Amino acid sequence: MFESAEVGRSVDKKEYAKRVAALRSRILKAQHALAATSLRLVVLVGGVEGGGKTEVARRFLDWMDPRGLQVEAYGEPSDEENERPEYWRYWSTLPPAGHGSILVGSWYTRPIVRRTFKDIGSGAFDQALDRAMAFEAMLVRENTVLVKLWLHLSKKGQKRRFEELESDRDTAWRVTKQDWEFSKKYDRFREVCERALTKTSVAEAPWTVIEATDRRYRDLAAGEAVADAIEAALARSAKAAPARAPDRSKPPKVSVLSRLDLARTLEDDHAKKFEKQQTRVALLSRRLRKEGRSLICAFEGVDAAGKGGAIRRLLGAIDVRNARVMAVAAPTDEERAHPYLWRFWRNLPRLGRATIYDRTWYGRVLVERVEGFCARDDWKRAYAEIVAFEEELAESGVIVCKFWLQISPEEQLRRFQDRVKTPFKQYKITEDDWRNRAKWDSYQAAAVEMIEKTSSPDAPWTLIEAEDKRWARLRVMKAVADRLEEELG
């Protein structure tokens, strides 16, 4: 892959000046057109040390409108980043629709460096590349113009670049001991990078390898690659968007939900049993920080199934200084301007803390599916994206507990009517609740498919019979305590 980038391309000053003038007009026009769409621009600037990644990023700031552009340089993770899953830092810096980001370094940097210095094996390296590819596939499907640039220098070219920089007092500081360490590992680094780029250069997210020996040629090639990508994306976006339609599937006669025994109730010693499980949660949750873990409890279920009551009891067992409840409603304008999972990634708990979600990222395969708020292809692919999201949570030390609370349609009606006639409960009932009730079968069908496709060892679903609220609350408390005990030992 790199041989073609070692052919000695160069551009003289006169040609450079002419081409730059045309390119700047072109790339600005494309950027301003993108600003009026739902597209976003993400440009990865990677490559060998000495290739000029920072210089290229600066050139984009010169040539493009900086009001719609940000540059992110990923160095060593901060304490805040180390206390969350690896990709949290990348999700947190994604630009909104109509804007762009130039990334100096990326999700490839850490696995490539670690593989070069043999800190990880080939299996772990391939796994990291697979995760990068899945992330990029999601970005592209979420209206991201993804441009991946690799600035290449030959071994001799890199050495000449370092010596050239060191010979000038004004630029000598740019060459560090680490740069020379990388230079010694050049052959190994090239081998690892060849593997990474070959595997991850796919149709939806190809790499553009640019010879970086001549700075003028390098800058022009990088700018033209970005202009080409934006123009192609604008042409594609002009086509009709996929149709959105409500899904009116019917649930199977026998399913994980229909087999629940909703007649389950508690005996008279409920308080004693509940207090025991609450104490277990209180003691175990206080060990999270020491063990380098965090906790997420995600609640979904039928309207009026008692999610709020179960959450309040659970919150009462956890130190409130280290816990918070996230009530998930319809996305805001800011959230709609980002990929679907962005609003959940940005609020992940730090080590030692707990977040309880009242409704979750499963809205895409529940309400958005049933109500037709997204296209069929969007909610169909969401299953795999959600499973990957939860897998990353688990790998980073997050303990994930997911609950579906189930009641019968008859009990739901009784609770709705009770809310209508009880003044302090009236805020709980809305017109949407009544409309959703009319789509009971569709929501049940969506829930059954969701549970079957997204329950995993890392993030299993716990199905709660919630006809008896006391039973449901005890089951939730015990399930959290059992999971914490299993994970923390």
C-alpha positions, 0 to 999 in steps of 0.5 A: 500500500505504501509503495505508491506513496514513495515515488517522489511527487512534488509541486513547484511554487507556481503550480502550487499557487495556481492550484491552491487558489482553485482548491480553496474556492472549491473546498469553501463552497463544499464546506458551506453547502455541507453546513446547510445539511444533516451531514458532518465532516470528520477528517482523520490525519494520521501517518508516520512521525515527521509526516506533517500531521499538525501542518496539514491540520493547520492548513485546513484551518487556513483554507476552510471557514474556521467557524464551522471547524474544530481541530482535536489532537489526541494525546495521552488520555486524561484522568477523566478519559481513563475513567470511561470506555476508550471511545468516550473521548472520540464520541465526546468530540464528534461535531454536530451536523453541518460542522467538521472536525480535523483529528490529529491522531485517532482511534487507530493511534493507540492500537498501532503504537501498542502493536508496534512495541508488542504490548498487545498480540495480533488477536487484540490488534485485530479486535481493535481494528474491528472495533474501529471499522464498526465505529466508522461504519456507524459514523458513515450511516449516521451522515458523516463524511469520513475522510481518512488521510495517511501521510507517508514518508520512507525510512530515509525520508523520515530521517531527513525530515527529522534532521532538517527540523533539528538543524533549525533552532526554530523547529528543533523542539518539534523533534523529540526523543520519542520521535527518534525511538519511533524512527528506530522502529520504522520497519516494525511500525510500517509493517503494523500500519500496512496491516491496519490500513489494508484491513480498514480501507473499505468502500465506505471508509477508504484510506487515502495514502499521501506521499509527504516528502514534498510539503506542497504536494502533501497539502494539495493532495490532502485538500483535494481528498477532502473536497472530493469527499464532501462533494460526493457526499452532497451529491448522494444526500440530494437523493430521496431519504429512506421512507419512514413508516410505523412498524405494526408487527404482531408479537408471537403467541409464545414469547419471553414476555408471554411466559412471565407469571404476572400473578407473582406476589410477595408474602407478608414479610416483604419489608424484611426481605427488601431491607436485606437486599437493599443493604446488600446493594448499599454495601456492594455499591460502595466497593465500586471505586476501590475495584475500578468499576462503575454501574449502569442500571437501565430500565425499560418496560410497559407504560405504568409498569412501575419503573419510577418506583423501582428506581427511587427504591434503588437510588435509596440504596446507593450513596447519592453523592455517587449516583444520578438518574437520567430520564430519557425523553425525546432528543433535543435539537443538539442531540438530533444533530449527532449520531444516535448513541452520542447522548448516551456516550457523553453521560457515562458514569466515571469509575466508582459511580452509578447511573440509573436510566429511566428509558434508554438507548433502546428507544430506537428499537422501541418507540422510534420503530413503532412510531416510525420516527426512523427508517427501517434500516436505522432501527434494524442496524441499531441492534448490533450497534447497541450490543457493541456499545454495551460490550465496550461498557463491560470491557471498560469495567462498567457493570450493566444491569438491564430491566424490562418491567411487564404488566398486563393490559388490564393492570395498565388500564387500572393504573392509568385510571388511578392516575387520572383520578389522583391529583398528585399522580396526574402528572404521570399520565399523558396523551402519549400514554393513551396512544401507546396503549392502543399500540400494545401489540406493536410495542410487545412485538418490538420488545420481544425482538429487542430482548432476544437480540440484545441479551448477552452475558455482558449485559443480560436482560432481567425480566420483571413481573411487575403486576405486584409492585412490591414483588417487582421492587424486590426482584430489581433490588435482588438482581442488582445485588446479585450482579454486583456480587458476581462482578465484584466477588 
